[in-house]
Amino acid sequence: MLENVAKAARIEGPVFVIYAEADEMMHPDAFRRILVARYKLHKGEAIAKVRRHSASLEGGHMSFFGEHPEACAAYEAYLRESGFLPRSHLPGPDIAELLVSIQGAP
């Protein structure tokens, strides 16, 4: 865990954390620690930044975010806000549909 936080502190670009609420392999507060380290946040700043830069999944460590439409929508909004994806929605499948099709889920 500490290694992940140290790595996050050295990242210079944008960060978005997708985490499982019942992840048996990570500390329950890992996603917050990673974002606080990356953005060097103080307590007051952290709450708003964490909400915009993270998405939670129900389930454990092996949860796949492509099966969680709300997490996909949050990630897609973040990617558009950050300029990684065009701001206008292009015709075609959304991120959730693409991820499920890549994984081979029905």
Backbone as CSV, one residue per row, in Angstrom:
resi,resn,N_x,N_y,N_z,CA_x,CA_y,CA_z,C_x,C_y,C_z
1,MET,0.817,-1.192,0.000,0.000,0.000,0.000,0.865,1.262,0.000
2,LEU,1.851,1.313,0.860,2.707,2.500,0.932,3.433,2.735,-0.379
3,GLU,3.785,1.650,-1.072,4.454,1.789,-2.370,3.521,2.477,-3.376
4,ASN,2.236,2.109,-3.367,1.270,2.743,-4.273,1.117,4.226,-3.978
5,VAL,1.086,4.583,-2.717,0.962,5.984,-2.333,2.208,6.755,-2.758
6,ALA,3.382,6.175,-2.567,4.630,6.831,-2.972,4.671,7.020,-4.490
7,LYS,4.228,6.019,-5.239,4.185,6.142,-6.703,3.216,7.248,-7.110
8,ALA,2.054,7.310,-6.451,1.054,8.330,-6.780,1.611,9.724,-6.551
9,ALA,2.414,9.896,-5.533,2.991,11.214,-5.230,3.935,11.677,-6.332
10,ARG,4.498,10.737,-7.104,5.440,11.100,-8.171,4.759,11.314,-9.530
11,ILE,3.499,10.969,-9.643,2.777,11.135,-10.908,2.569,12.615,-11.162
12,GLU,2.754,13.022,-12.411,2.552,14.425,-12.761,1.240,14.664,-13.493
13,GLY,0.685,13.662,-14.124,-0.548,13.824,-14.884,-1.786,13.550,-14.049
14,PRO,-2.942,13.640,-14.684,-4.208,13.387,-13.993,-4.312,11.938,-13.510
15,VAL,-5.036,11.743,-12.433,-5.237,10.411,-11.856,-6.716,10.219,-11.553
16,PHE,-7.231,9.038,-11.887,-8.588,8.631,-11.532,-8.476,7.250,-10.922
17,VAL,-9.061,7.049,-9.752,-8.952,5.774,-9.045,-10.295,5.059,-9.078
18,ILE,-10.281,3.822,-9.554,-11.456,2.961,-9.519,-11.140,1.893,-8.472
19,TYR,-12.010,1.760,-7.493,-11.723,0.848,-6.390,-12.959,0.038,-6.017
20,ALA,-12.728,-1.152,-5.499,-13.808,-2.010,-5.021,-14.037,-1.750,-3.535
21,GLU,-15.293,-1.574,-3.158,-15.629,-1.255,-1.773,-15.247,-2.366,-0.805
22,ALA,-15.283,-3.606,-1.249,-14.961,-4.743,-0.374,-13.667,-5.421,-0.814
23,ASP,-12.724,-4.639,-1.303,-11.451,-5.188,-1.779,-10.680,-5.786,-0.608
24,GLU,-10.494,-7.086,-0.670,-9.823,-7.784,0.415,-8.302,-7.667,0.356
25,MET,-7.767,-7.054,-0.707,-6.313,-6.945,-0.852,-5.792,-5.522,-0.644
26,MET,-6.682,-4.554,-0.557,-6.267,-3.158,-0.405,-6.863,-2.579,0.876
27,HIS,-6.185,-1.618,1.440,-6.698,-0.905,2.610,-7.970,-0.168,2.190
28,PRO,-8.993,-0.138,3.049,-10.247,0.533,2.674,-10.091,2.010,2.310
29,ASP,-9.045,2.640,2.779,-8.811,4.053,2.520,-7.761,4.286,1.425
30,ALA,-7.368,3.232,0.717,-6.284,3.331,-0.273,-6.573,4.372,-1.346
31,PHE,-7.783,4.402,-1.879,-8.088,5.335,-2.963,-7.929,6.783,-2.507
32,ARG,-8.345,7.092,-1.277,-8.185,8.457,-0.751,-6.710,8.794,-0.563
33,ARG,-5.961,7.865,-0.006,-4.529,8.100,0.223,-3.789,8.347,-1.089
34,ILE,-4.155,7.594,-2.113,-3.517,7.752,-3.426,-3.809,9.143,-3.988
35,LEU,-5.068,9.568,-3.937,-5.427,10.881,-4.478,-4.833,12.022,-3.658
36,VAL,-4.829,11.895,-2.354,-4.232,12.929,-1.504,-2.740,13.044,-1.799
37,ALA,-2.067,11.895,-1.967,-0.631,11.925,-2.275,-0.377,12.534,-3.642
38,ARG,-1.167,12.154,-4.635,-0.953,12.653,-6.003,-1.153,14.160,-6.077
39,TYR,-2.247,14.638,-5.515,-2.588,16.057,-5.647,-2.124,16.904,-4.462
40,LYS,-1.438,16.272,-3.509,-0.904,16.975,-2.333,-1.994,17.820,-1.680
41,LEU,-3.093,17.159,-1.379,-4.290,17.827,-0.873,-4.268,17.990,0.636
42,HIS,-4.926,19.035,1.076,-5.198,19.225,2.485,-6.593,18.676,2.745
43,LYS,-6.931,18.436,3.970,-8.179,17.765,4.317,-9.404,18.377,3.638
44,GLY,-9.550,19.685,3.653,-10.710,20.339,3.060,-10.805,20.153,1.554
45,GLU,-9.670,20.176,0.886,-9.653,20.010,-0.572,-9.932,18.571,-0.981
46,ALA,-9.562,17.648,-0.137,-9.578,16.234,-0.502,-10.967,15.720,-0.832
47,ILE,-11.983,16.129,-0.099,-13.322,15.570,-0.285,-13.837,15.825,-1.699
48,ALA,-13.763,17.054,-2.178,-14.256,17.377,-3.520,-13.426,16.686,-4.594
49,LYS,-12.115,16.692,-4.448,-11.241,16.072,-5.446,-11.472,14.565,-5.499
50,VAL,-11.626,13.938,-4.344,-11.845,12.489,-4.298,-13.135,12.133,-5.016
51,ARG,-14.171,12.923,-4.836,-15.447,12.633,-5.510,-15.321,12.730,-7.025
52,ARG,-14.560,13.693,-7.524,-14.425,13.882,-8.973,-13.400,12.937,-9.603
53,HIS,-12.510,12.388,-8.810,-11.401,11.594,-9.342,-11.436,10.139,-8.897
54,SER,-12.617,9.630,-8.554,-12.710,8.230,-8.156,-14.098,7.684,-8.423
55,ALA,-14.168,6.360,-8.505,-15.443,5.661,-8.646,-15.339,4.353,-7.871
56,SER,-16.381,4.038,-7.135,-16.370,2.799,-6.357,-17.196,1.729,-7.045
57,LEU,-16.814,0.504,-6.791,-17.521,-0.661,-7.312,-17.996,-1.496,-6.138
58,GLU,-19.152,-2.101,-6.283,-19.565,-3.091,-5.304,-18.719,-4.330,-5.559
59,GLY,-18.403,-5.054,-4.522,-17.674,-6.297,-4.693,-16.251,-6.220,-4.198
60,GLY,-15.507,-7.261,-4.513,-14.147,-7.411,-4.021,-13.086,-7.098,-5.052
61,HIS,-11.890,-7.603,-4.805,-10.705,-7.275,-5.586,-10.848,-7.594,-7.079
62,MET,-11.590,-8.617,-7.409,-11.712,-9.028,-8.814,-12.898,-8.380,-9.527
63,SER,-13.492,-7.367,-8.951,-14.601,-6.666,-9.604,-14.102,-5.996,-10.885
64,PHE,-14.918,-6.047,-11.933,-14.580,-5.433,-13.221,-15.442,-4.196,-13.414
65,PHE,-14.808,-3.037,-13.546,-15.588,-1.796,-13.586,-16.480,-1.691,-14.804
66,GLY,-16.217,-2.431,-15.868,-17.082,-2.419,-17.039,-18.463,-2.966,-16.768
67,GLU,-18.611,-3.681,-15.669,-19.910,-4.233,-15.292,-20.673,-3.315,-14.336
68,HIS,-20.146,-2.136,-14.082,-20.757,-1.190,-13.158,-21.032,0.120,-13.897
69,PRO,-22.255,0.279,-14.421,-22.572,1.455,-15.243,-22.298,2.793,-14.563
70,GLU,-22.543,2.895,-13.266,-22.314,4.172,-12.584,-20.832,4.519,-12.544
71,ALA,-19.986,3.515,-12.304,-18.536,3.752,-12.292,-18.062,4.127,-13.697
72,CYS,-18.605,3.447,-14.706,-18.231,3.768,-16.090,-18.635,5.198,-16.442
73,ALA,-19.819,5.596,-16.021,-20.290,6.959,-16.309,-19.401,7.985,-15.623
74,ALA,-19.008,7.714,-14.371,-18.127,8.644,-13.652,-16.771,8.732,-14.341
75,TYR,-16.238,7.603,-14.777,-14.937,7.587,-15.452,-15.020,8.292,-16.799
76,GLU,-16.100,8.038,-17.535,-16.284,8.703,-18.829,-16.380,10.213,-18.647
77,ALA,-17.136,10.663,-17.649,-17.251,12.110,-17.377,-15.889,12.699,-17.046
78,TYR,-15.111,11.987,-16.246,-13.761,12.446,-15.896,-12.881,12.533,-17.154
79,LEU,-12.942,11.514,-18.011,-12.131,11.521,-19.235,-12.508,12.677,-20.146
80,ARG,-13.790,12.990,-20.228,-14.235,14.123,-21.048,-13.798,15.446,-20.417
81,GLU,-13.966,15.557,-19.089,-13.571,16.776,-18.377,-12.068,17.027,-18.502
82,SER,-11.298,15.946,-18.502,-9.838,16.054,-18.570,-9.315,16.231,-19.991
83,GLY,-10.195,16.081,-20.990,-9.776,16.238,-22.367,-9.250,14.966,-23.014
84,PHE,-9.328,13.829,-22.312,-8.884,12.559,-22.891,-9.870,12.047,-23.932
85,LEU,-11.142,12.410,-23.780,-12.181,12.078,-24.750,-12.838,13.366,-25.196
86,PRO,-13.386,13.399,-26.411,-14.094,14.610,-26.849,-15.262,14.905,-25.909
87,ARG,-15.555,16.174,-25.748,-16.641,16.559,-24.838,-18.010,16.174,-25.379
88,SER,-18.192,16.177,-26.672,-19.478,15.774,-27.235,-19.513,14.257,-27.346
89,HIS,-20.676,13.698,-27.089,-20.818,12.247,-27.152,-20.885,11.821,-28.623
90,LEU,-20.000,10.960,-29.016,-19.978,10.460,-30.381,-20.963,9.304,-30.525
91,PRO,-21.546,9.124,-31.722,-22.450,7.991,-31.915,-21.687,6.687,-31.704
92,GLY,-22.376,5.705,-31.198,-21.751,4.406,-30.990,-21.893,3.962,-29.551
93,PRO,-21.274,2.848,-29.219,-21.426,2.313,-27.862,-20.748,3.198,-26.829
94,ASP,-21.287,3.176,-25.622,-20.650,3.931,-24.558,-19.521,3.098,-23.947
95,ILE,-18.803,3.680,-22.995,-17.652,2.998,-22.409,-18.048,1.681,-21.768
96,ALA,-19.167,1.635,-21.064,-19.593,0.401,-20.405,-19.791,-0.713,-21.424
97,GLU,-20.450,-0.405,-22.549,-20.675,-1.417,-23.579,-19.359,-1.889,-24.183
98,LEU,-18.449,-0.961,-24.432,-17.157,-1.340,-24.991,-16.367,-2.243,-24.052
99,LEU,-16.344,-1.896,-22.774,-15.573,-2.681,-21.818,-16.148,-4.079,-21.637
100,VAL,-17.471,-4.190,-21.585,-18.075,-5.502,-21.449,-17.817,-6.342,-22.686
101,SER,-17.859,-5.734,-23.872,-17.614,-6.491,-25.089,-16.157,-6.938,-25.174
102,ILE,-15.229,-6.124,-24.687,-13.812,-6.506,-24.696,-13.589,-7.667,-23.755
103,GLN,-14.215,-7.654,-22.591,-14.050,-8.714,-21.617,-14.718,-9.995,-22.086
104,GLY,-15.674,-9.885,-22.990,-16.368,-11.063,-23.494,-17.592,-11.432,-22.674
105,ALA,-18.048,-10.512,-21.854,-19.245,-10.772,-21.064,-20.469,-10.687,-21.962
106,PRO,-21.546,-11.383,-21.597,-22.767,-11.340,-22.426,-23.404,-9.971,-22.444
